Amino acid sequence: MPQIRFVSGPPQRPGFFMQLLGAVIGLAVLAASVIVGAFMLAGLLGFVLIVAVVFYLRLWWLRRQMAAHMQADDEDVIVTEYRVVESRRQDADGSAKNR
């Protein structure tokens, strides 16, 4: 039966051109990652800005409607001065007594 021999030792270091090629590819991947990240960040910030503007406009619209309803309700309110002539106090049993 033939024997298979394994020779172990320190790994062989790649040549200069392979190291240079690895460095160039690494820099290209790094540059592409930075560019893609910048576009993703710009898109996210744009989305957040649009949501904030829509939220602000919705609040502005609701406040405007509430102010209009409050002005319409003010016409039904009569503001006057009054003086209490006689007051009634209700006991726990439900009977009213004059004070």
C-alpha positions as CSV (number, residue, x, y, z in Angstrom):
1,M,0.0,0.0,0.0
2,P,1.5,3.3,-1.0
3,Q,2.1,5.9,1.7
4,I,1.1,9.5,1.4
5,R,3.5,11.9,3.1
6,F,2.5,15.4,4.2
7,V,5.2,18.0,4.4
8,S,4.4,20.8,6.9
9,G,6.3,23.9,7.4
10,P,5.8,27.7,7.4
11,P,3.3,28.9,4.8
12,Q,4.9,30.3,1.7
13,R,4.6,34.1,1.4
14,P,2.9,35.3,-1.7
15,G,5.0,37.2,-4.2
16,F,5.3,41.0,-4.5
17,F,2.9,41.2,-7.4
18,M,0.2,39.2,-5.6
19,Q,0.6,41.4,-2.5
20,L,0.3,44.5,-4.7
21,L,-2.8,43.0,-6.4
22,G,-4.3,42.3,-3.0
23,A,-3.7,45.8,-1.8
24,V,-5.2,47.3,-5.0
25,I,-8.3,45.1,-4.7
26,G,-8.6,45.9,-0.9
27,L,-8.5,49.6,-1.6
28,A,-11.1,49.3,-4.4
29,V,-13.4,47.4,-2.1
30,L,-12.9,50.0,0.7
31,A,-13.6,52.9,-1.7
32,A,-16.8,51.2,-3.0
33,S,-17.9,50.6,0.6
34,V,-17.4,54.3,1.5
35,I,-19.3,55.5,-1.6
36,V,-22.2,53.0,-1.1
37,G,-22.4,54.0,2.6
38,A,-22.5,57.7,1.7
39,F,-25.4,57.1,-0.7
40,M,-27.2,55.0,1.9
41,L,-26.7,57.8,4.6
42,A,-27.9,60.5,2.2
43,G,-31.0,58.4,1.4
44,L,-31.8,57.8,5.0
45,L,-31.4,61.4,5.9
46,G,-33.6,62.4,3.0
47,F,-36.3,60.0,4.2
48,V,-36.1,61.3,7.7
49,L,-36.4,64.9,6.5
50,I,-39.5,64.1,4.4
51,V,-41.1,62.3,7.3
52,A,-40.4,65.3,9.6
53,V,-41.9,67.7,7.1
54,V,-45.0,65.6,6.7
55,F,-45.4,65.3,10.5
56,Y,-44.9,69.1,10.9
57,L,-47.5,69.9,8.3
58,R,-50.0,67.5,9.8
59,L,-49.6,69.1,13.2
60,W,-49.9,72.6,11.7
61,W,-53.1,71.5,9.9
62,L,-54.6,70.0,13.1
63,R,-53.8,73.2,15.1
64,R,-55.4,75.3,12.4
65,Q,-58.5,73.2,12.5
66,M,-58.6,73.3,16.3
67,A,-58.3,77.1,16.3
68,A,-61.1,77.4,13.8
69,H,-63.4,75.2,15.9
70,M,-62.5,77.1,19.1
71,Q,-63.4,80.4,17.4
72,A,-66.7,78.9,16.3
73,D,-67.4,77.7,19.8
74,D,-66.7,81.1,21.3
75,E,-69.8,82.5,19.7
76,D,-72.0,80.2,21.9
77,V,-70.4,81.3,25.1
78,I,-71.7,84.3,27.1
79,V,-69.2,85.9,29.4
80,T,-70.8,87.7,32.3
81,E,-70.4,88.5,36.0
82,Y,-72.6,86.9,38.7
83,R,-73.3,86.9,42.4
84,V,-74.4,83.9,44.4
85,V,-77.6,84.7,46.2
86,E,-78.2,81.3,47.8
87,S,-76.2,78.2,47.5
88,R,-77.3,74.6,48.1
89,R,-75.1,71.8,49.5
90,Q,-76.0,68.2,48.9
91,D,-75.5,65.8,51.7
92,A,-74.4,62.2,51.3
93,D,-78.0,60.9,51.4
94,G,-78.9,63.2,48.5
95,S,-80.9,65.8,50.4
96,A,-80.1,69.4,49.6
97,K,-79.7,72.0,52.3
98,N,-79.4,75.7,52.0
99,R,-76.3,77.4,53.4
